[in-house]
Amino acid sequence: MEATVRDAYRPLRTPADTAAGTRSPELTPTQIKVLRGVHSGLLNKQIAYDLGIAEATVKAHMTALMRKLNVRNRTQVAIVAQTLVLRSA
């Protein structure tokens, strides 16, 4: 993977966030990686390729993300991802 793509998959939460009591949705490591990909503007097919999983699996993770984040579409997922990224920065 290129450095820019690899950087997109860094953890959303830091130990400082956890210690400070900042609550993020409980996401699996793969869901976090998919969320990073969406935040980076990647298509499902690109995220799947980067993670070495099927595109259908990415779609399943997107469905789970939308449910956990209480949003209805990919744009809203990206907006929430931006909020989580800013919070963890």
Protein Blocks (a to p, Z undefined) as FASTA:
>chain_A
ZZklmmmmgcfbdfklmmnopacddddfklmmmmmmmmnopafklmmmmnopafklmmmm
mmmmmmmnopabfklmmmmmmmmmmmmZZ
